[in-house]
C-alpha cells in the first residue's frame, strides 16, 4: 500500500518555484502553488497542509501573521533569493520555523521541510496533551462524588464538546461560574477567550453598551469607542451571569445576537459578525418570569438549548467532607505561599464535621467556604472544632431540612456511624492531597500532616492510596 503523501503549499510570485520545489521533494509530498496571499489563505482554510513555503515580501517579511491566523498549526518556511541575517531574524521573529534560499539544493530543501513537519507534529502533540490535561483539570475543579454530582459531571462532559448555548440554573453560591469555566476549559474553544459578566450590575443602557460596544459620543461620558464584551469573547465563550435580571430592551437585543450572530454597537450604523458560545446562568425561575411576561419566551428557548441544574449543597450533603478537605487544603497552600508562614489547620474534629453535616447551608458552597475560612482563623489547635464554627457565626441550633439519602441516613445507622464515615472521607482526601503536593512521597506527606511515617503507611494501605 502506498504511504500517504504530505502536503506542501508554495506561495511565490514566480510560478517556476513551485514546480522546482515539486521536483526537489519528489513523490513524498504533493505540492500546490498559490498565486497570491488570498489564494494561499483559501487553500489553508480548505485543506490540511503539513508545511507552507512562502516568499519573503519586498519588505523582507512574509505575511506569516495572516497565515497563522488561518492555519495556526501549519509551520511556515520563508523563501528568499538571497537571505541576509537581518531578514532571517525578522522572518523567524514573525513565526517562520526556517529560512531557505531559493537556490537551495534538493537535499537542503528536503531537510528543511522534514524539520518543519517534525516541528508541526510536535506542536500538535503538545496542544493535544495540554488539552487532555486541561480537560482533566477542569473537571477536577468540581469536587463531589455524590449521586447528583456524578450525574452533573457526566452531563458536563457531554455538553462541553458541543457548541450549543447552555443555561445553568441553581441557587446562589452553588458554583455556576465554575461550571461555566469548566465547560469552556474542556471544550473546543478552550484556547480562546472566556469573558464573564454579571448582568445585574448595570442599568439597561450601560448594560447594552457594555455587551455590544458603543461608538465615541454615543451617550454622555462615551469619550471613546468601546468594542464590547461580545467582541472581546469572539471565537471563545461569554458567560452571562444573572441573566434573569436583564431589562426587556436588552432582552430584545440579546435575542437578535443569538439569532443572527451579529451585534450592532450603540450609536453605530453597522453590524459586526461574531462567533461566540453563550453560557448564561441565573438563580431565578425563568419559566415563572416568562409566565408573568417579564422574560421573553423566545429568548428563554434560545438560551435553554441545554439547561443544566446545579444541585444545592443540602441535596449533596455526602460531598461536604470532600468539599471541606478541598477548601482547607487549598487555603493551606495559599497560606504557605503568603507572608509569615503562619500555622494553618488541616482537618476537622468530629464534632465540627457533625455540625457541618447537619446544617442547612442556605448560602451553599460559598457559605461553606466562608465558614471554614473564619473558623480556620479563629481556631487555636491543629483541628477546627465545633466551637470554632460557633464563633464563625454558625448557629448551634441550625438544623438541616430532612434529606435522609443525601445525609447518609439509613435504618440502623447512628449519628456516630455517619460522623465516622465523614471523618474517614476527610482524612482520606487530606492524605491524597498531601501525597499529591509532595509528589507521592509518604515521608514528606507525613511531615506535612504532622503524623508519623508508620501512621501514614498504615492509612495509605487502609485507604488504598499510593498504588
N, C-alpha and C positions, 0 to 999 in steps of 0.2 A: 504494500500500500504506500502511495506517495505521501511523504510528510507534508503537512500544511505549510504553505508559503507565507512568510511575513509580508507586511505591507509597508511601503515607504512612499511618502509624499514629497515631491520636489517642487518647490516654488522658486522659479528663476526666470528672469526676463528672456534668457537665451534658450530656445527650445531644445537645442542640441545637448544641453547639460543633462536634462532628464534622460535622454537616450544614452548618453555616456555613463550615467550612474547605473542604468539598467544593464548595460554591458558589463560593467565592473562588478556588480553584485551577482550576476549570473542568475541561476534558477532558484536561488534561496529566497529571493524577495520579488514581490510583484511591485513594480514602480509605476506610480501615477504622477503625471505632470499637471500642475495648476498654473494657469496663465497669469493670474493676478491674486491679490490677497483675498478678495471676496470669494473667488473660486476655491481657494485653499480652505477658507473658513467653512464653506458649504460642504466640501469633502470631509473635513474633520468632524463636522456635525453629523454627517450621514453614515460614515464608515469608520470602524475602529482601525487606526493606524498604529504601527509599532514605533515609527520614527518619522520626523519631518525634517527635511533638509531645506533650509531657507537662505536665500541670497541676502547678504548684507546690503542694506539700503545705501542711498547716496550719502547719508549722514553717518554711515558706518555701523548702523544699528538695525537689526531685523525687527519686524513687528511682533516680537515674542509675547508681549502683554496680551494682545488680542488673540493670538493663537492659544495661549494658556487659558484664557477666559472661556474659549470654546471647548478645548480638549486639554484639561489640566494634567491628564495622565500621559500625554504624548511627549516624549523628550524631543528637544529641538537641537539640531546640529546646524551651526551657521556656516555658510559657504562664502568664500572671499577670493577674489582674483589674486590678491597679494596681501594677506592678513598681516597687520602690524601688532605690536604688543598692546598698544592703546585700544585698537579695535577688538582684540581678543578679550581684554579685561572688560570693556564695555558690554560686549555681547554676553559674556558669562555672567556679568552682574545682572543683566536683564533676564537671565534664566536659561541661556543656552548651556548644554552639557558639554559641548565641544565646538571648536572652530577648525574647519578643514579647508585647505586651499583647493581651488577648482582643479589645479594641476596634480592633485594627489594621485598616487598610484592606486591600482586596484586593491593591493594588499592593505595600504594605508586606509582607504575608504572602508573596506570590509571590517577592519579592526575598529574604526571609529563607530560604525553602525552597530557592531557587536557590543561595544561598551555601552552605547546608548540604549540598546534593547535590554541589556542587563540592568542598567540604571532604572529604566521604566518598570521592569518586572519587580525589582526590589522595592521601589516606591509604592507600587500597587499592593505588594505583600505587607509592607509596613502599615499602609492605610487599612488593609483588611484586618490585621491583628489589632490595630488600635481601635477599630470599630467593634471587634469582639470584646475587647477589654472594656470599652465604654458601655457596651450593652450589658455586660455583667455588672459593672459598677452601678449603672443606672438602676437596675432592679435591686441591687444590694443596698441602695439608699433607703428603700422602702422596707421597714422592719415589720415582720409579722409571719406567724406560722399557723394562725387560727384558720378555721374553715372559710370565713368570709374573706380573709386576706389572700388565701390560696386561690380562691375564685377570682378575686380582683387582679392579682398578678397574672393569672392566665389570660384574662381579657386584655390587660395592658400589652402583653407581648404580641397578641394578635393585632390589636388596633395600631400599635406603633408602626408596623410595617406597611400599613395602608396610608393613604394621604387624605383620608376623609376628615371633615370637620368634627370635632369632639366637644361635647358638653359635659363638664364634670359637675356633679351635683353632690352636695354634702354640707354638713354643719360647719360653722366657723371653727378653725383650729384642727381640722381633720387631715390637712396636708394636701390640699387641692393643687397648690402651686408646685409642690414637689412632684406630684403625679404628672402635671403638665410638662415639667422639665424632663422627667423620665421619658415621657412619650417622645419628646424631641431628641433626647440624647441617644436613644436606641433605635431611632427611626432613620429613614433615608436622607433627611435634611440635617443630620447631626453636625455637619461641618459648617453649616450656615448659621446666621444669627438667630438667637432666641430673645424676643423682646416681650417683657411683661409689663402690664399696665393695669392700675386699679381704676375702673370706670366710675367709681363713686366719688373720686377725688376732686372733680372739676365741674363747673357749670356746663350746661349743654353747648354753649357757643365755644368755650375754651376746649371742651372735650372734642368737638368736631375738628377744631384746628390742630389739636394735639395728635389725633388719629390720622387725619387725612392731609395735614400740612396746610400752609397758607402762603399767600403772596405778600410781598412787602407792602405795608399800608392797607392791608385787608380790613383791619379794625384798629381801634385805638390801642397803641402800645406795640403794634406789629412793625417794629423798626427794621426788620429784615425778614426775608423769606425763610420758611421752615419746611423741611422735607416731609415731616410727619412720620408716625411710628410704623404705619403700614409699609412705607417705602424703606424705612430702616430695616424692616424684617424681610425684605424682598429675598426670595429663594429659601427663607427659613420659616420660623414659626412665630406667630404673635399670640400671646396669652392675654385674653381679656377677662380679668377678674371682676367679680361683682357685676356681671353683665345684666342682671335684673334691675339695676339702678339707672340704666341709661334712659334719657328722655325720648318721647315719641319722635321728635325731629331727628335725633341721631339714629334711632332705630331705622328710619326710612333710608338714611344714607348708608348704614351698615348693610341693610338688605341688598341694596344695589351693588355694593362691593362684593358681596358673596355671590350674587347672580352673574355679574358682568366681569368680575376680576379686574376692575379698574377703579381708580379714585379720581376725584376732582378736588384740587386744593381750594380752600376757602379764598374767595376773591380772584380765582383763576378762571380762564375761559378754555382750558384744555384738560383732557383726561390723561391719566398715566396708567399704563398697564402694570399689573403686579402679579407675582406668583408667590403666594404665601399660604401656609397652612394655618388655619384658625382653630385655636383651642380656647373655649370660653368656660367660665365657672361661675357658680352662684350658690348662695345658701338659701335662696328663696324658692318658692314653689312657682315655677314659671307657668305651669298649666293653670294654676289658680289665677295668676295675673292675666293670662290670656282670656280666661272666662270673664274677668272683670273689665276687659277692654283696656288694660294698662300695658299690655305687651302684645306686639303683633304676632298673630298666629303663624303667618308665613315665615317670619324671621325665626320663630321658635323651631319650626321644622327644618329650616336651613342650618340652624346651629346644632340641633339634636340629631344629626345623621347617625352618630354613635354616642348615646348617652352612657355615662359611667357614674354609678352611685358609689360614693366612698362611705363605708360604714363608720358610725361614730364609735368612740373608744368604748363606751358601755356595751356595745354589741360585739366587741372583740376583746373582751376582758382577759382572755387567755394570753394575749400578747403583751400585757402590762409588764411582766417580769423581763421579757426581752427588750421592750422599749426602755425600761428603766436602766437596764445594764448598758444599752447602747448610748443613752443620754449621758450617763455617768462616765463611761469610757471616753466619749467624745470631749466632755468638759475636762476630764483629767488630762487628755492630750493637749488641750488648749492651755490649761494651767501650767503644764510643763514647759511650753514654749514662751509663756509670759514672763514678766519680771518677778523676781523674788523667789521663784521655785517653791511656793507655798504648798503645804500638805493638802491633799485633796482626797476626800473619801471615795472609796471604790466599790462599796457594797451597801446593801440594805439589811438592817436587822429584821428578824422575822416579824416582830410586831409592826414595824413600819410597812413591810410588804403586805401584811394583812390589811392594814388601813388603806393602802393604795388599791387593793383588790376589791374593797367594799365601798369605795367612793363612787359617786355618780358621774363625775368628770363632765360637767356641762361645757367646759371650755376645751374638751378633748385633748389632743396631744400637746397643743400649745400650753394648756394649763398644766399638764404633767411636767413639761419642761420647766416651767416657771416654779412649780412647787419643789421639784428636785434641786433646781439651782439655788433657791433660797435656803432649802434645808442643808445643802452642802456647805453653804457659807456659815450657817449658824451652828452646825453640829460640832462637838468637841472631840469626838473619837474618830476611829477609822471607819465606823459604820454609821449610817443615818438611822436614827431611832424614831419611833412614833412621836415622841415628844418634840423632836426637831420639826416634824411635819406640823404639829400643833403650832409651833412658833412661826411657821411659814404661812399660817392663816387657814389651815385645813381644819374645818370644824370637827371636834371629837364626835358629834352626833350625826355627822353626814353619813348617809347610807345610800346604797345604790338602789335603783329600781330593780324589781325582780328580773333576773336574767340567768336562769339556772344553768343553761347549757354553756353560755359564754363565760360564766364564772367558774365552771368546772364542778358544779354541784351535781351530785348523783346520790341515789339511795345508798345509805351505808357509809358515805364519805363525810368525815367530820371536818370542822374548820382547820384542825391541825393537819389533816391529810392535804387539804388544799394549800395551806401555807408551806408545808414541807415540799410539795411538788413545785410550787412557785420559787421557793428558795433554791432548789436544785437547778431550776431553769436559769435563774440569775447567776448562780455560781458557774454553771457550765459556760454561759455566754461570756462571763468575765475572764475565765481561763482561756477560752478561744480567742478573745480579743488580745489578751496578754501574749499568747503564743504568736499571733499574727504580728503584733508590734515588735516582738523580739526575734522575728524570722524563724520561728519554730524551736527556739532554744528553751527547754524546760528549766534550766538553771537560772537563766536571766528572767524568765517569766515568773519563777518562784520569788526572786528578789523583788520584782516589780509589784507582786501581790502581797509581799510580806509573809510568805509561808515557807516551810522547809521543802528541800528537794524531794524527800521521801513522800511528803504530803502531796506535792503536785503530780508525782509519778502515779501515786495511788488514784488520785482524782482523774488523771488523764486516762487511766485504764478503765475506771468506772464509767466515765462519760464517752469512752471510745474516741478520744481526741489524739491527734498527732500520728495517726496511722498513715 
